[in-house]
Amino acid sequence: MNRSQLEYILAVAKWKSFGKAADDCFVTQSTLSAMVAKVEEQYGIQIFNRTTRPVSITPKGDEILTQLRSLNREYQLLDERINELQGVETGELNIACIPTVAPYLYPLILDKLSKQFDKAELTVHELTTETTVDEIIAGNIDIGIVSTPLDNNQLLEYDLYEEDFLLFDCGKKKNMTDKFYKVNEIDIERLWLLEEGHCLRNQVGKICELRQQKKINGNLTYNCGSIFTLIEMVKQNKGVTLLPRLAVSKNKQLNKASLFELEGPVPMRKIGIITHKHFIKKRLLRQLINIIADSVEKYIPTVEDNENIITPF
């Protein structure tokens, strides 16, 4: 089996279609199908069941694919090591960022990244933490920007910054001038959260010691999928939510008069980078960390009071 055949097989497994896999590999479907069949014939094992729609993987094929994915990662590591030794940053770099950070961090760093790594093909994604971890382990994502710690033994973690949470309250009376809120003063009945699967929801739940869904008029449950939607629903329903600092900075959606800091211990979350434990491009990683640190510095003030780090899960 050569490397092209390896890539063809993994593409079919990814797309569950010989046609889509051929498009992805920039070859004709007949060429790809013939090369995959040659491997199956060589090893006497049928990897794919072609009679199903979409194409399915046989039980023996599933075991073979596990080994092929491992072999493909070794090829990728070899490529990365060669580039590292040559002092160049070429090839593809896939970066994923969680939805509660991406809309605010990406505009600050993407132009700098594209200029600094002008010989690399950069692709950025907005993915949940769980999906990012799965994709890094599978070798489809190189770098993840998430809330840490995750304590996954297949990953390495690097600190980026810490940010505090602010209370966004659209129902607070105008004649009240308190600058700070205590956590136990938050009106839980008006509290809005993101939908399940977002680490921010889990963190807010830990701060307020709750798990709930928000109902409108008592009979309509609304699960907010993005932080933009969450803010608009809070404004519309005179609700309250907790927002991370970077999401508050330079956000035209927010009325600054409705934002309040929380009394200590100040709830904080850590944002960091995760990579596979065998990630090679350490020089690139150091440059990325420096770019992010420099870009967010003026938006993330140092918290002088005692802190309470809220873990993502």
C-alpha positions as protocol buffer text, in pm:
chain_id: "A"
residue {
  index: 1
  type: MET
  ca { x: 0 y: 0 z: 0 }
}
residue {
  index: 2
  type: ASN
  ca { x: 136 y: 342 z: -93 }
}
residue {
  index: 3
  type: ARG
  ca { x: 53 y: 673 z: 69 }
}
residue {
  index: 4
  type: SER
  ca { x: -199 y: 770 z: -198 }
}
residue {
  index: 5
  type: GLN
  ca { x: -395 y: 451 z: -140 }
}
residue {
  index: 6
  type: LEU
  ca { x: -390 y: 521 z: 233 }
}
residue {
  index: 7
  type: GLU
  ca { x: -536 y: 869 z: 172 }
}
residue {
  index: 8
  type: TYR
  ca { x: -801 y: 729 z: -63 }
}
residue {
  index: 9
  type: ILE
  ca { x: -920 y: 476 z: 193 }
}
residue {
  index: 10
  type: LEU
  ca { x: -936 y: 736 z: 470 }
}
residue {
  index: 11
  type: ALA
  ca { x: -1128 y: 971 z: 240 }
}
residue {
  index: 12
  type: VAL
  ca { x: -1391 y: 706 z: 166 }
}
residue {
  index: 13
  type: ALA
  ca { x: -1422 y: 637 z: 539 }
}
residue {
  index: 14
  type: LYS
  ca { x: -1467 y: 1009 z: 603 }
}
residue {
  index: 15
  type: TRP
  ca { x: -1724 y: 1082 z: 332 }
}
residue {
  index: 16
  type: LYS
  ca { x: -1897 y: 741 z: 315 }
}
residue {
  index: 17
  type: SER
  ca { x: -1898 y: 795 z: -60 }
}
residue {
  index: 18
  type: PHE
  ca { x: -1652 y: 703 z: -336 }
}
residue {
  index: 19
  type: GLY
  ca { x: -1763 y: 1002 z: -542 }
}
residue {
  index: 20
  type: LYS
  ca { x: -1710 y: 1258 z: -264 }
}
residue {
  index: 21
  type: ALA
  ca { x: -1384 y: 1093 z: -165 }
}
residue {
  index: 22
  type: ALA
  ca { x: -1259 y: 1119 z: -525 }
}
residue {
  index: 23
  type: ASP
  ca { x: -1348 y: 1489 z: -534 }
}
residue {
  index: 24
  type: ASP
  ca { x: -1169 y: 1541 z: -205 }
}
residue {
  index: 25
  type: CYS
  ca { x: -856 y: 1366 z: -337 }
}
residue {
  index: 26
  type: PHE
  ca { x: -870 y: 1535 z: -681 }
}
residue {
  index: 27
  type: VAL
  ca { x: -884 y: 1206 z: -875 }
}
residue {
  index: 28
  type: THR
  ca { x: -1151 y: 1035 z: -1080 }
}
residue {
  index: 29
  type: GLN
  ca { x: -1391 y: 805 z: -901 }
}
residue {
  index: 30
  type: SER
  ca { x: -1283 y: 510 z: -1115 }
}
residue {
  index: 31
  type: THR
  ca { x: -917 y: 563 z: -1023 }
}
residue {
  index: 32
  type: LEU
  ca { x: -991 y: 591 z: -653 }
}
residue {
  index: 33
  type: SER
  ca { x: -1224 y: 291 z: -653 }
}
residue {
  index: 34
  type: ALA
  ca { x: -970 y: 77 z: -838 }
}
residue {
  index: 35
  type: MET
  ca { x: -689 y: 171 z: -598 }
}
residue {
  index: 36
  type: VAL
  ca { x: -901 y: 92 z: -291 }
}
residue {
  index: 37
  type: ALA
  ca { x: -1011 y: -240 z: -442 }
}
residue {
  index: 38
  type: LYS
  ca { x: -645 y: -325 z: -510 }
}
residue {
  index: 39
  type: VAL
  ca { x: -562 y: -282 z: -141 }
}
residue {
  index: 40
  type: GLU
  ca { x: -861 y: -496 z: -38 }
}
residue {
  index: 41
  type: GLU
  ca { x: -752 y: -765 z: -282 }
}
residue {
  index: 42
  type: GLN
  ca { x: -390 y: -747 z: -169 }
}
residue {
  index: 43
  type: TYR
  ca { x: -480 y: -805 z: 198 }
}
residue {
  index: 44
  type: GLY
  ca { x: -782 y: -1027 z: 137 }
}
residue {
  index: 45
  type: ILE
  ca { x: -1003 y: -803 z: 353 }
}
residue {
  index: 46
  type: GLN
  ca { x: -1309 y: -609 z: 241 }
}
residue {
  index: 47
  type: ILE
  ca { x: -1289 y: -269 z: 406 }
}
residue {
  index: 48
  type: PHE
  ca { x: -1606 y: -115 z: 261 }
}
residue {
  index: 49
  type: ASN
  ca { x: -1953 y: -247 z: 191 }
}
residue {
  index: 50
  type: ARG
  ca { x: -2039 y: -90 z: -143 }
}
residue {
  index: 51
  type: THR
  ca { x: -2398 y: -219 z: -149 }
}
residue {
  index: 52
  type: THR
  ca { x: -2518 y: 22 z: 120 }
}
residue {
  index: 53
  type: ARG
  ca { x: -2603 y: 390 z: 79 }
}
residue {
  index: 54
  type: PRO
  ca { x: -2407 y: 559 z: 218 }
}
residue {
  index: 55
  type: VAL
  ca { x: -2107 y: 330 z: 190 }
}
residue {
  index: 56
  type: SER
  ca { x: -2051 y: 148 z: 519 }
}
residue {
  index: 57
  type: ILE
  ca { x: -1741 y: 4 z: 686 }
}
residue {
  index: 58
  type: THR
  ca { x: -1716 y: -368 z: 754 }
}
residue {
  index: 59
  type: PRO
  ca { x: -1619 y: -491 z: 1105 }
}
residue {
  index: 60
  type: LYS
  ca { x: -1276 y: -601 z: 981 }
}
residue {
  index: 61
  type: GLY
  ca { x: -1246 y: -277 z: 785 }
}
residue {
  index: 62
  type: ASP
  ca { x: -1308 y: -81 z: 1104 }
}
residue {
  index: 63
  type: GLU
  ca { x: -1009 y: -250 z: 1267 }
}
residue {
  index: 64
  type: ILE
  ca { x: -795 y: -182 z: 961 }
}
residue {
  index: 65
  type: LEU
  ca { x: -898 y: 185 z: 960 }
}
residue {
  index: 66
  type: THR
  ca { x: -786 y: 228 z: 1320 }
}
residue {
  index: 67
  type: GLN
  ca { x: -435 y: 124 z: 1218 }
}
residue {
  index: 68
  type: LEU
  ca { x: -442 y: 328 z: 898 }
}
residue {
  index: 69
  type: ARG
  ca { x: -535 y: 646 z: 1087 }
}
residue {
  index: 70
  type: SER
  ca { x: -240 y: 584 z: 1318 }
}
residue {
  index: 71
  type: LEU
  ca { x: -13 y: 531 z: 1019 }
}
residue {
  index: 72
  type: ASN
  ca { x: -141 y: 848 z: 853 }
}
residue {
  index: 73
  type: ARG
  ca { x: -61 y: 1047 z: 1165 }
}
residue {
  index: 74
  type: GLU
  ca { x: 294 y: 914 z: 1152 }
}
residue {
  index: 75
  type: TYR
  ca { x: 322 y: 1033 z: 792 }
}
residue {
  index: 76
  type: GLN
  ca { x: 192 y: 1375 z: 900 }
}
residue {
  index: 77
  type: LEU
  ca { x: 443 y: 1389 z: 1185 }
}
residue {
  index: 78
  type: LEU
  ca { x: 722 y: 1305 z: 942 }
}
residue {
  index: 79
  type: ASP
  ca { x: 615 y: 1590 z: 711 }
}
residue {
  index: 80
  type: GLU
  ca { x: 598 y: 1831 z: 1004 }
}
residue {
  index: 81
  type: ARG
  ca { x: 939 y: 1726 z: 1132 }
}
residue {
  index: 82
  type: ILE
  ca { x: 1098 y: 1777 z: 789 }
}
residue {
  index: 83
  type: ASN
  ca { x: 945 y: 2126 z: 764 }
}
residue {
  index: 84
  type: GLU
  ca { x: 1063 y: 2203 z: 1117 }
}
residue {
  index: 85
  type: LEU
  ca { x: 1418 y: 2099 z: 1034 }
}
residue {
  index: 86
  type: GLN
  ca { x: 1412 y: 2308 z: 716 }
}
residue {
  index: 87
  type: GLY
  ca { x: 1285 y: 2608 z: 912 }
}
residue {
  index: 88
  type: VAL
  ca { x: 974 y: 2657 z: 702 }
}
residue {
  index: 89
  type: GLU
  ca { x: 605 y: 2655 z: 787 }
}
residue {
  index: 90
  type: THR
  ca { x: 424 y: 2506 z: 491 }
}
residue {
  index: 91
  type: GLY
  ca { x: 131 y: 2276 z: 435 }
}
residue {
  index: 92
  type: GLU
  ca { x: -206 y: 2293 z: 606 }
}
residue {
  index: 93
  type: LEU
  ca { x: -283 y: 2418 z: 956 }
}
residue {
  index: 94
  type: ASN
  ca { x: -631 y: 2364 z: 1095 }
}
residue {
  index: 95
  type: ILE
  ca { x: -729 y: 2570 z: 1399 }
}
residue {
  index: 96
  type: ALA
  ca { x: -1054 y: 2529 z: 1595 }
}
residue {
  index: 97
  type: CYS
  ca { x: -1194 y: 2766 z: 1854 }
}
residue {
  index: 98
  type: ILE
  ca { x: -1496 y: 2735 z: 2083 }
}
residue {
  index: 99
  type: PRO
  ca { x: -1804 y: 2945 z: 1989 }
}
residue {
  index: 100
  type: THR
  ca { x: -1786 y: 3166 z: 2299 }
}
residue {
  index: 101
  type: VAL
  ca { x: -1434 y: 3280 z: 2206 }
}
residue {
  index: 102
  type: ALA
  ca { x: -1412 y: 3257 z: 1824 }
}
residue {
  index: 103
  type: PRO
  ca { x: -1630 y: 3560 z: 1729 }
}
residue {
  index: 104
  type: TYR
  ca { x: -1419 y: 3786 z: 1950 }
}
residue {
  index: 105
  type: LEU
  ca { x: -1071 y: 3635 z: 1918 }
}
residue {
  index: 106
  type: TYR
  ca { x: -1060 y: 3554 z: 1547 }
}
residue {
  index: 107
  type: PRO
  ca { x: -1105 y: 3918 z: 1432 }
}
residue {
  index: 108
  type: LEU
  ca { x: -810 y: 4015 z: 1651 }
}
residue {
  index: 109
  type: ILE
  ca { x: -565 y: 3753 z: 1523 }
}
residue {
  index: 110
  type: LEU
  ca { x: -654 y: 3617 z: 1178 }
}
residue {
  index: 111
  type: ASP
  ca { x: -496 y: 3895 z: 974 }
}
residue {
  index: 112
  type: LYS
  ca { x: -176 y: 3865 z: 1179 }
}
residue {
  index: 113
  type: LEU
  ca { x: -176 y: 3487 z: 1138 }
}
residue {
  index: 114
  type: SER
  ca { x: -220 y: 3496 z: 760 }
}
residue {
  index: 115
  type: LYS
  ca { x: 69 y: 3742 z: 726 }
}
residue {
  index: 116
  type: GLN
  ca { x: 305 y: 3567 z: 965 }
}
residue {
  index: 117
  type: PHE
  ca { x: 238 y: 3219 z: 823 }
}
residue {
  index: 118
  type: ASP
  ca { x: 206 y: 3322 z: 460 }
}
residue {
  index: 119
  type: LYS
  ca { x: 345 y: 2993 z: 327 }
}
residue {
  index: 120
  type: ALA
  ca { x: 92 y: 2780 z: 514 }
}
residue {
  index: 121
  type: GLU
  ca { x: -269 y: 2707 z: 422 }
}
residue {
  index: 122
  type: LEU
  ca { x: -469 y: 2817 z: 727 }
}
residue {
  index: 123
  type: THR
  ca { x: -820 y: 2692 z: 792 }
}
residue {
  index: 124
  type: VAL
  ca { x: -1012 y: 2807 z: 1099 }
}
residue {
  index: 125
  type: HIS
  ca { x: -1320 y: 2647 z: 1250 }
}
residue {
  index: 126
  type: GLU
  ca { x: -1573 y: 2726 z: 1520 }
}
residue {
  index: 127
  type: LEU
  ca { x: -1635 y: 2402 z: 1712 }
}
residue {
  index: 128
  type: THR
  ca { x: -1744 y: 2292 z: 2057 }
}
residue {
  index: 129
  type: THR
  ca { x: -1481 y: 2163 z: 2296 }
}
residue {
  index: 130
  type: GLU
  ca { x: -1596 y: 1802 z: 2261 }
}
residue {
  index: 131
  type: THR
  ca { x: -1581 y: 1811 z: 1881 }
}
residue {
  index: 132
  type: THR
  ca { x: -1244 y: 1987 z: 1886 }
}
residue {
  index: 133
  type: VAL
  ca { x: -1094 y: 1718 z: 2110 }
}
residue {
  index: 134
  type: ASP
  ca { x: -1232 y: 1440 z: 1889 }
}
residue {
  index: 135
  type: GLU
  ca { x: -1098 y: 1606 z: 1574 }
}
residue {
  index: 136
  type: ILE
  ca { x: -752 y: 1664 z: 1722 }
}
residue {
  index: 137
  type: ILE
  ca { x: -727 y: 1301 z: 1828 }
}
residue {
  index: 138
  type: ALA
  ca { x: -844 y: 1193 z: 1480 }
}
residue {
  index: 139
  type: GLY
  ca { x: -577 y: 1416 z: 1321 }
}
residue {
  index: 140
  type: ASN
  ca { x: -822 y: 1650 z: 1144 }
}
residue {
  index: 141
  type: ILE
  ca { x: -753 y: 1956 z: 1364 }
}
residue {
  index: 142
  type: ASP
  ca { x: -402 y: 2068 z: 1462 }
}
residue {
  index: 143
  type: ILE
  ca { x: -470 y: 2330 z: 1728 }
}
residue {
  index: 144
  type: GLY
  ca { x: -771 y: 2393 z: 1950 }
}
residue {
  index: 145
  type: ILE
  ca { x: -849 y: 2708 z: 2147 }
}
residue {
  index: 146
  type: VAL
  ca { x: -1074 y: 2605 z: 2434 }
}
residue {
  index: 147
  type: SER
  ca { x: -1150 y: 2657 z: 2800 }
}
residue {
  index: 148
  type: THR
  ca { x: -906 y: 2455 z: 3008 }
}
residue {
  index: 149
  type: PRO
  ca { x: -810 y: 2239 z: 3191 }
}
residue {
  index: 150
  type: LEU
  ca { x: -935 y: 1927 z: 3015 }
}
residue {
  index: 151
  type: ASP
  ca { x: -691 y: 1675 z: 3167 }
}
residue {
  index: 152
  type: ASN
  ca { x: -692 y: 1448 z: 2861 }
}
residue {
  index: 153
  type: ASN
  ca { x: -384 y: 1227 z: 2847 }
}
residue {
  index: 154
  type: GLN
  ca { x: -381 y: 1237 z: 2465 }
}
residue {
  index: 155
  type: LEU
  ca { x: -350 y: 1616 z: 2462 }
}
residue {
  index: 156
  type: LEU
  ca { x: -104 y: 1885 z: 2564 }
}
residue {
  index: 157
  type: GLU
  ca { x: -233 y: 2213 z: 2709 }
}
residue {
  index: 158
  type: TYR
  ca { x: -81 y: 2562 z: 2692 }
}
residue {
  index: 159
  type: ASP
  ca { x: -215 y: 2862 z: 2884 }
}
residue {
  index: 160
  type: LEU
  ca { x: -325 y: 3171 z: 2690 }
}
residue {
  index: 161
  type: TYR
  ca { x: -515 y: 3400 z: 2928 }
}
residue {
  index: 162
  type: GLU
  ca { x: -769 y: 3415 z: 3208 }
}
residue {
  index: 163
  type: GLU
  ca { x: -1090 y: 3616 z: 3182 }
}
residue {
  index: 164
  type: ASP
  ca { x: -1352 y: 3704 z: 3441 }
}
residue {
  index: 165
  type: PHE
  ca { x: -1728 y: 3680 z: 3401 }
}
residue {
  index: 166
  type: LEU
  ca { x: -1952 y: 3988 z: 3400 }
}
residue {
  index: 167
  type: LEU
  ca { x: -2324 y: 3999 z: 3469 }
}
residue {
  index: 168
  type: PHE
  ca { x: -2543 y: 4128 z: 3186 }
}
residue {
  index: 169
  type: ASP
  ca { x: -2876 y: 4231 z: 3341 }
}
residue {
  index: 170
  type: CYS
  ca { x: -3138 y: 4393 z: 3119 }
}
residue {
  index: 171
  type: GLY
  ca { x: -3401 y: 4408 z: 3393 }
}
residue {
  index: 172
  type: LYS
  ca { x: -3213 y: 4595 z: 3664 }
}
residue {
  index: 173
  type: LYS
  ca { x: -3390 y: 4911 z: 3779 }
}
residue {
  index: 174
  type: LYS
  ca { x: -3233 y: 5232 z: 3650 }
}
residue {
  index: 175
  type: ASN
  ca { x: -3220 y: 5397 z: 3992 }
}
residue {
  index: 176
  type: MET
  ca { x: -2996 y: 5122 z: 4128 }
}
residue {
  index: 177
  type: THR
  ca { x: -2631 y: 5227 z: 4100 }
}
residue {
  index: 178
  type: ASP
  ca { x: -2449 y: 4929 z: 4253 }
}
residue {
  index: 179
  type: LYS
  ca { x: -2137 y: 4856 z: 4054 }
}
residue {
  index: 180
  type: PHE
  ca { x: -2094 y: 4502 z: 4184 }
}
residue {
  index: 181
  type: TYR
  ca { x: -2323 y: 4201 z: 4207 }
}
residue {
  index: 182
  type: LYS
  ca { x: -2293 y: 3914 z: 4448 }
}
residue {
  index: 183
  type: VAL
  ca { x: -2345 y: 3572 z: 4292 }
}
residue {
  index: 184
  type: ASN
  ca { x: -2625 y: 3494 z: 4537 }
}
residue {
  index: 185
  type: GLU
  ca { x: -2808 y: 3811 z: 4425 }
}
residue {
  index: 186
  type: ILE
  ca { x: -2850 y: 3686 z: 4066 }
}
residue {
  index: 187
  type: ASP
  ca { x: -3216 y: 3635 z: 3980 }
}
residue {
  index: 188
  type: ILE
  ca { x: -3215 y: 3269 z: 3880 }
}
residue {
  index: 189
  type: GLU
  ca { x: -3570 y: 3296 z: 3741 }
}
residue {
  index: 190
  type: ARG
  ca { x: -3444 y: 3541 z: 3475 }
}
residue {
  index: 191
  type: LEU
  ca { x: -3114 y: 3365 z: 3405 }
}
residue {
  index: 192
  type: TRP
  ca { x: -3049 y: 3260 z: 3044 }
}
residue {
  index: 193
  type: LEU
  ca { x: -2793 y: 2997 z: 2939 }
}
residue {
  index: 194
  type: LEU
  ca { x: -2655 y: 2857 z: 2618 }
}
residue {
  index: 195
  type: GLU
  ca { x: -2782 y: 2518 z: 2508 }
}
residue {
  index: 196
  type: GLU
  ca { x: -2634 y: 2189 z: 2627 }
}
residue {
  index: 197
  type: GLY
  ca { x: -2291 y: 2110 z: 2487 }
}
residue {
  index: 198
  type: HIS
  ca { x: -2136 y: 2453 z: 2543 }
}
residue {
  index: 199
  type: CYS
  ca { x: -1870 y: 2464 z: 2814 }
}
residue {
  index: 200
  type: LEU
  ca { x: -1981 y: 2819 z: 2901 }
}
residue {
  index: 201
  type: ARG
  ca { x: -2321 y: 2682 z: 3002 }
}
residue {
  index: 202
  type: ASN
  ca { x: -2152 y: 2435 z: 3234 }
}
residue {
  index: 203
  type: GLN
  ca { x: -1933 y: 2708 z: 3384 }
}
residue {
  index: 204
  type: VAL
  ca { x: -2225 y: 2943 z: 3447 }
}
residue {
  index: 205
  type: GLY
  ca { x: -2414 y: 2650 z: 3597 }
}
residue {
  index: 206
  type: LYS
  ca { x: -2125 y: 2591 z: 3835 }
}
residue {
  index: 207
  type: ILE
  ca { x: -2113 y: 2958 z: 3933 }
}
residue {
  index: 208
  type: CYS
  ca { x: -2487 y: 2966 z: 4006 }
}
residue {
  index: 209
  type: GLU
  ca { x: -2515 y: 2601 z: 4113 }
}
residue {
  index: 210
  type: LEU
  ca { x: -2795 y: 2521 z: 3871 }
}
residue {
  index: 211
  type: ARG
  ca { x: -2896 y: 2331 z: 3562 }
}
residue {
  index: 212
  type: GLN
  ca { x: -3206 y: 2460 z: 3387 }
}
residue {
  index: 213
  type: GLN
  ca { x: -3378 y: 2539 z: 3061 }
}
residue {
  index: 214
  type: LYS
  ca { x: -3534 y: 2876 z: 2996 }
}
residue {
  index: 215
  type: LYS
  ca { x: -3904 y: 2886 z: 2911 }
}
residue {
  index: 216
  type: ILE
  ca { x: -4079 y: 3179 z: 2743 }
}
residue {
  index: 217
  type: ASN
  ca { x: -4434 y: 3244 z: 2867 }
}
residue {
  index: 218
  type: GLY
  ca { x: -4409 y: 2920 z: 3065 }
}
residue {
  index: 219
  type: ASN
  ca { x: -4457 y: 2685 z: 2770 }
}
residue {
  index: 220
  type: LEU
  ca { x: -4181 y: 2753 z: 2512 }
}
residue {
  index: 221
  type: THR
  ca { x: -3827 y: 2627 z: 2577 }
}
residue {
  index: 222
  type: TYR
  ca { x: -3561 y: 2818 z: 2383 }
}
residue {
  index: 223
  type: ASN
  ca { x: -3208 y: 2679 z: 2361 }
}
residue {
  index: 224
  type: CYS
  ca { x: -2962 y: 2949 z: 2252 }
}
residue {
  index: 225
  type: GLY
  ca { x: -2692 y: 2812 z: 2023 }
}
residue {
  index: 226
  type: SER
  ca { x: -2471 y: 3121 z: 1996 }
}
residue {
  index: 227
  type: ILE
  ca { x: -2363 y: 3393 z: 2231 }
}
residue {
  index: 228
  type: PHE
  ca { x: -2503 y: 3657 z: 1991 }
}
residue {
  index: 229
  type: THR
  ca { x: -2849 y: 3498 z: 2013 }
}
residue {
  index: 230
  type: LEU
  ca { x: -2816 y: 3464 z: 2389 }
}
residue {
  index: 231
  type: ILE
  ca { x: -2751 y: 3837 z: 2426 }
}
residue {
  index: 232
  type: GLU
  ca { x: -3048 y: 3930 z: 2207 }
}
residue {
  index: 233
  type: MET
  ca { x: -3284 y: 3697 z: 2396 }
}
residue {
  index: 234
  type: VAL
  ca { x: -3168 y: 3841 z: 2728 }
}
residue {
  index: 235
  type: LYS
  ca { x: -3235 y: 4193 z: 2598 }
}
residue {
  index: 236
  type: GLN
  ca { x: -3576 y: 4100 z: 2455 }
}
residue {
  index: 237
  type: ASN
  ca { x: -3694 y: 3926 z: 2772 }
}
residue {
  index: 238
  type: LYS
  ca { x: -3532 y: 4161 z: 3028 }
}
residue {
  index: 239
  type: GLY
  ca { x: -3328 y: 3866 z: 3146 }
}
residue {
  index: 240
  type: VAL
  ca { x: -2985 y: 3816 z: 3291 }
}
residue {
  index: 241
  type: THR
  ca { x: -2681 y: 3610 z: 3193 }
}
residue {
  index: 242
  type: LEU
  ca { x: -2310 y: 3582 z: 3260 }
}
residue {
  index: 243
  type: LEU
  ca { x: -2065 y: 3673 z: 2984 }
}
residue {
  index: 244
  type: PRO
  ca { x: -1687 y: 3625 z: 2960 }
}
residue {
  index: 245
  type: ARG
  ca { x: -1478 y: 3943 z: 2949 }
}
residue {
  index: 246
  type: LEU
  ca { x: -1361 y: 3917 z: 2587 }
}
residue {
  index: 247
  type: ALA
  ca { x: -1722 y: 3880 z: 2468 }
}
residue {
  index: 248
  type: VAL
  ca { x: -1803 y: 4208 z: 2644 }
}
residue {
  index: 249
  type: SER
  ca { x: -1513 y: 4415 z: 2512 }
}
residue {
  index: 250
  type: LYS
  ca { x: -1600 y: 4625 z: 2205 }
}
residue {
  index: 251
  type: ASN
  ca { x: -1939 y: 4448 z: 2173 }
}
residue {
  index: 252
  type: LYS
  ca { x: -2189 y: 4684 z: 2014 }
}
residue {
  index: 253
  type: GLN
  ca { x: -2478 y: 4458 z: 2115 }
}
residue {
  index: 254
  type: LEU
  ca { x: -2431 y: 4547 z: 2480 }
}
residue {
  index: 255
  type: ASN
  ca { x: -2550 y: 4846 z: 2675 }
}
residue {
  index: 256
  type: LYS
  ca { x: -2262 y: 4911 z: 2913 }
}
residue {
  index: 257
  type: ALA
  ca { x: -2510 y: 5035 z: 3176 }
}
residue {
  index: 258
  type: SER
  ca { x: -2644 y: 4679 z: 3197 }
}
residue {
  index: 259
  type: LEU
  ca { x: -2305 y: 4525 z: 3273 }
}
residue {
  index: 260
  type: PHE
  ca { x: -2193 y: 4457 z: 3628 }
}
residue {
  index: 261
  type: GLU
  ca { x: -1881 y: 4305 z: 3778 }
}
residue {
  index: 262
  type: LEU
  ca { x: -1912 y: 4027 z: 4036 }
}
residue {
  index: 263
  type: GLU
  ca { x: -1778 y: 4055 z: 4388 }
}
residue {
  index: 264
  type: GLY
  ca { x: -1490 y: 3832 z: 4489 }
}
residue {
  index: 265
  type: PRO
  ca { x: -1400 y: 3560 z: 4474 }
}
residue {
  index: 266
  type: VAL
  ca { x: -1425 y: 3663 z: 4109 }
}
residue {
  index: 267
  type: PRO
  ca { x: -1535 y: 3373 z: 3883 }
}
residue {
  index: 268
  type: MET
  ca { x: -1274 y: 3324 z: 3610 }
}
residue {
  index: 269
  type: ARG
  ca { x: -1216 y: 3084 z: 3326 }
}
residue {
  index: 270
  type: LYS
  ca { x: -889 y: 2983 z: 3164 }
}
residue {
  index: 271
  type: ILE
  ca { x: -853 y: 2990 z: 2786 }
}
residue {
  index: 272
  type: GLY
  ca { x: -575 y: 2780 z: 2644 }
}
residue {
  index: 273
  type: ILE
  ca { x: -446 y: 2591 z: 2343 }
}
residue {
  index: 274
  type: ILE
  ca { x: -468 y: 2216 z: 2311 }
}
residue {
  index: 275
  type: THR
  ca { x: -274 y: 1999 z: 2066 }
}
residue {
  index: 276
  type: HIS
  ca { x: -216 y: 1630 z: 2020 }
}
residue {
  index: 277
  type: LYS
  ca { x: 64 y: 1507 z: 2246 }
}
residue {
  index: 278
  type: HIS
  ca { x: 271 y: 1431 z: 1933 }
}
residue {
  index: 279
  type: PHE
  ca { x: 224 y: 1775 z: 1777 }
}
residue {
  index: 280
  type: ILE
  ca { x: 553 y: 1877 z: 1615 }
}
residue {
  index: 281
  type: LYS
  ca { x: 522 y: 2241 z: 1504 }
}
residue {
  index: 282
  type: LYS
  ca { x: 641 y: 2387 z: 1833 }
}
residue {
  index: 283
  type: ARG
  ca { x: 791 y: 2700 z: 1678 }
}
residue {
  index: 284
  type: LEU
  ca { x: 464 y: 2783 z: 1507 }
}
residue {
  index: 285
  type: LEU
  ca { x: 280 y: 2712 z: 1831 }
}
residue {
  index: 286
  type: ARG
  ca { x: 500 y: 2956 z: 2024 }
}
residue {
  index: 287
  type: GLN
  ca { x: 436 y: 3225 z: 1762 }
}
residue {
  index: 288
  type: LEU
  ca { x: 60 y: 3167 z: 1778 }
}
residue {
  index: 289
  type: ILE
  ca { x: 61 y: 3191 z: 2158 }
}
residue {
  index: 290
  type: ASN
  ca { x: 251 y: 3522 z: 2140 }
}
residue {
  index: 291
  type: ILE
  ca { x: 12 y: 3663 z: 1878 }
}
residue {
  index: 292
  type: ILE
  ca { x: -292 y: 3578 z: 2090 }
}
residue {
  index: 293
  type: ALA
  ca { x: -137 y: 3709 z: 2412 }
}
residue {
  index: 294
  type: ASP
  ca { x: -44 y: 4040 z: 2250 }
}
residue {
  index: 295
  type: SER
  ca { x: -387 y: 4074 z: 2084 }
}
residue {
  index: 296
  type: VAL
  ca { x: -604 y: 4021 z: 2394 }
}
residue {
  index: 297
  type: GLU
  ca { x: -385 y: 4198 z: 2650 }
}
residue {
  index: 298
  type: LYS
  ca { x: -565 y: 4533 z: 2636 }
}
residue {
  index: 299
  type: TYR
  ca { x: -909 y: 4370 z: 2657 }
}
residue {
  index: 300
  type: ILE
  ca { x: -842 y: 4145 z: 2957 }
}
residue {
  index: 301
  type: PRO
  ca { x: -770 y: 4345 z: 3274 }
}
residue {
  index: 302
  type: THR
  ca { x: -580 y: 4190 z: 3561 }
}
residue {
  index: 303
  type: VAL
  ca { x: -811 y: 4085 z: 3844 }
}
residue {
  index: 304
  type: GLU
  ca { x: -675 y: 4219 z: 4170 }
}
residue {
  index: 305
  type: ASP
  ca { x: -925 y: 4041 z: 4397 }
}
residue {
  index: 306
  type: ASN
  ca { x: -911 y: 3672 z: 4480 }
}
residue {
  index: 307
  type: GLU
  ca { x: -1012 y: 3444 z: 4195 }
}
residue {
  index: 308
  type: ASN
  ca { x: -1233 y: 3139 z: 4157 }
}
residue {
  index: 309
  type: ILE
  ca { x: -1129 y: 2941 z: 3847 }
}
residue {
  index: 310
  type: ILE
  ca { x: -1433 y: 2770 z: 3695 }
}
residue {
  index: 311
  type: THR
  ca { x: -1342 y: 2454 z: 3504 }
}
residue {
  index: 312
  type: PRO
  ca { x: -1522 y: 2382 z: 3175 }
}
residue {
  index: 313
  type: PHE
  ca { x: -1687 y: 2048 z: 3266 }
}
